[in-house]
Amino acid sequence: MSYPQYPAPSGFPPAPGQIDPARPPSGGTAITAGVLAVLGGLFAIYSAISSFTIVSVMKSLLAEEAITPEQRRSLETAVPDWAQTYGVVSGVAQLVVVALLITGGVLLFVKKSPGRWLVVAGCAAVIVLNIASVVVGSTLAADVTSALPGTSSQDAELASDIAIGFTVIFAIITSVPAIATLILAAVPATGRWCAYGRQAAGGPTQPAQPPGYPQSGPFPQPTGYGQPGAYGQLGTYPGTPQPGTSGQPGGPAS
């Protein structure tokens, strides 16, 4: 008697967190985030240069010998030391943003997970710096414009409003790409792209297929039993002593 043979299983689906190598994820969000991150890093270089230039101009104006003592005091009041310190700190922070965004963007291109979080950190830093620039710019605009020689209070107020408006618009324009890049880097599709690259570099992404079930052969047939004898006689079962055998019950006496 034989039993039907069962086919070997074709393998298990990928475990949670693993990517099916037969269906690689799309890299659209990751590549777009990488391109925007690199462009944002290049713009951060310009912002860093601008911050250092503004600080240098402030110091040059305060050191100018052609201005009168009264004008010098007005400028020192309008541009306090903390504003110059903020300009230096902002420039250094922009350089950090450059490192985060450009490095993160390049790592995203090669499917490295750290690049994703470097881009997120760089974009978050850009947003924080833009908010700080609006707060600081709004505080300084009125003082700087009122300190300009020959400026009436009405003109100073108008110039202050214009300066604040430009600061807000500039912050919004530069924050929109940063927010978009942050979202693209943080979405699950970008994470799958990076995970696929990590698994491809580390070897197979699926567990080995289990071996097939062993083939079931026919079970051994039981050995046959002898036929029972007539009533009152011993049968011929295996191992049963037969009458008349020497040394066995029923045999002839010696």
C-alpha positions in Angstrom: 0.0 0.0 0.0 1.4 3.4 -1.0 0.5 6.9 0.0 0.2 10.0 -2.2 3.4 12.1 -2.6 3.1 15.7 -1.4 5.0 18.4 -3.4 7.7 20.4 -1.7 6.6 23.9 -0.6 7.7 26.7 -2.9 9.1 28.9 -0.1 7.7 31.4 2.4 6.9 35.1 1.7 9.4 37.7 2.9 9.5 38.2 6.7 8.2 41.5 8.1 10.7 44.3 7.4 12.2 42.5 4.4 11.9 43.4 0.8 11.1 40.9 -2.0 14.1 40.9 -4.3 11.9 40.0 -7.2 10.0 43.3 -6.8 12.5 46.1 -5.9 10.9 49.3 -4.5 10.6 52.5 -6.4 13.3 55.0 -5.7 11.3 58.0 -6.9 10.9 59.6 -3.5 14.4 58.9 -2.4 16.1 60.2 -5.5 13.9 63.3 -5.5 14.8 63.9 -1.8 18.4 63.5 -2.6 18.4 66.0 -5.5 16.5 68.6 -3.4 18.9 68.0 -0.5 22.0 68.6 -2.6 20.4 71.8 -4.1 19.5 72.9 -0.5 23.0 72.3 0.6 24.4 74.5 -2.3 21.9 77.3 -1.3 23.1 76.9 2.3 26.6 77.7 1.2 25.3 81.0 -0.2 23.4 81.7 3.0 26.6 81.1 5.1 28.6 83.5 2.9 25.8 86.1 3.3 25.8 85.8 7.1 29.5 86.3 7.4 29.4 89.1 4.9 26.7 91.0 6.9 28.7 90.6 10.1 31.7 92.0 8.3 29.8 95.0 7.0 28.4 95.7 10.5 31.9 95.8 11.9 33.2 97.9 9.1 30.4 100.5 9.6 31.1 100.7 13.3 34.8 101.1 12.7 34.3 103.8 10.0 36.0 107.0 10.9 33.9 109.1 8.5 30.8 108.8 10.6 30.1 111.2 13.4 30.1 110.1 17.1 26.4 110.5 17.2 25.9 108.2 14.1 28.3 105.7 15.7 26.2 105.5 18.9 23.1 105.1 16.8 24.6 102.2 14.9 25.8 100.6 18.1 22.3 100.9 19.5 20.6 99.6 16.3 23.1 96.7 15.9 24.0 95.4 19.3 26.7 92.9 19.9 24.3 90.0 20.2 23.1 90.7 16.6 26.7 90.3 15.4 27.0 87.1 17.5 23.8 85.8 15.9 25.2 86.5 12.5 28.3 84.4 13.2 26.3 81.6 14.8 23.9 81.6 11.9 26.8 81.3 9.4 28.3 78.4 11.3 24.9 76.7 11.5 24.5 77.1 7.7 27.8 75.3 7.2 26.5 72.4 9.3 23.3 72.4 7.1 25.6 72.2 4.1 27.3 69.1 5.5 24.0 67.4 6.5 22.2 68.0 3.3 24.9 67.3 0.8 26.2 64.2 2.6 22.6 62.9 3.2 21.7 63.5 -0.4 24.7 61.5 -1.7 24.0 58.7 0.7 20.4 58.5 -0.5 21.6 58.0 -4.1 23.5 54.9 -3.0 20.6 53.6 -0.8 22.2 54.2 2.6 19.8 54.6 5.5 21.9 57.2 7.4 21.4 59.6 4.5 17.7 59.6 5.1 18.1 60.9 8.6 20.9 63.3 7.7 18.5 64.9 5.2 15.7 65.1 7.8 18.0 66.7 10.3 19.3 69.2 7.8 15.8 70.2 6.7 14.7 70.6 10.3 17.7 72.9 10.9 16.8 75.0 7.9 13.3 75.5 9.2 14.5 76.5 12.6 17.0 78.9 11.2 14.3 80.5 9.0 12.1 81.0 12.1 15.0 82.5 14.0 15.8 84.9 11.1 12.2 86.2 11.1 12.3 86.9 14.8 15.7 88.5 14.7 15.0 90.4 11.5 11.8 91.8 12.9 13.6 93.0 16.1 16.4 94.7 14.3 14.5 96.2 11.3 12.9 99.0 13.2 16.1 99.9 15.1 18.4 99.8 12.0 16.1 102.0 9.8 15.5 104.6 12.5 19.3 104.9 13.0 19.8 105.8 9.3 20.9 109.5 9.0 18.2 111.9 7.7 15.4 109.4 8.1 12.0 110.6 9.4 10.0 108.4 11.8 7.4 107.8 9.1 10.1 106.7 6.5 11.8 104.6 9.1 8.6 102.8 9.9 7.9 102.2 6.2 11.4 100.9 5.7 11.0 98.6 8.7 7.8 97.1 7.4 9.3 96.5 4.0 12.4 94.8 5.6 10.2 92.6 7.8 8.0 91.7 4.8 11.0 90.7 2.7 12.4 88.6 5.7 9.1 86.7 6.0 8.8 86.1 2.3 12.3 84.9 2.1 11.8 82.5 5.0 8.7 81.1 3.4 10.3 80.6 0.0 13.3 78.8 1.5 11.1 76.8 4.0 8.8 75.2 1.4 11.5 73.2 -0.3 12.9 72.2 3.1 9.5 70.9 4.2 9.0 69.0 0.9 12.5 67.4 1.2 11.9 66.4 4.8 8.6 64.7 3.9 10.1 62.9 0.9 13.0 61.6 3.1 10.7 60.5 5.9 8.0 58.7 3.9 8.0 54.8 4.1 8.8 54.5 0.4 12.2 56.1 1.0 12.8 53.8 3.9 12.0 50.7 1.7 14.5 52.0 -0.9 17.3 52.3 1.7 16.3 48.9 3.2 16.5 47.3 -0.2 20.0 48.6 -0.7 21.1 47.3 2.7 19.7 43.9 2.0 21.1 43.7 -1.4 24.6 44.5 0.0 24.2 42.0 2.8 23.1 38.9 0.8 19.9 37.1 0.2 16.8 38.7 1.5 14.6 35.6 1.8 15.0 32.7 4.2 16.1 29.5 2.6 13.3 27.3 1.3 12.5 24.4 3.6 13.3 21.0 2.2 10.6 19.0 0.7 8.8 16.4 2.7 10.4 13.0 2.5 8.8 10.6 0.2 6.5 8.1 1.9 7.1 4.6 0.8 4.7 1.8 1.3 4.5 0.6 4.8 5.9 -2.9 5.4 3.3 -5.6 5.3 2.8 -7.7 8.4 4.1 -11.2 8.3 1.6 -13.8 7.6 0.2 -16.0 10.3 -0.3 -19.7 10.0 -3.7 -21.2 9.5 -5.5 -22.2 12.6 -5.9 -26.0 13.1 -9.0 -27.9 13.6 -10.9 -27.6 16.8 -9.0 -29.2 19.6 -5.7 -29.0 17.7 -2.9 -26.5 18.0 -2.7 -24.1 15.1 0.4 -23.4 13.0 1.2 -20.0 14.4 4.8 -19.1 14.2 6.7 -20.1 17.3 4.1 -22.5 18.5 5.5 -25.9 19.4 4.1 -28.7 17.2 2.9 -31.9 18.7 5.2 -34.8 18.4 8.3 -32.7 18.5 11.0 -34.1 20.7 11.4 -32.2 23.9 8.2 -30.3 23.4 4.9 -30.9 24.9 3.1 -33.6 23.2 6.2 -35.3 21.8 7.1 -38.9 22.3 8.7 -39.9 25.5 12.4 -40.6 25.3 
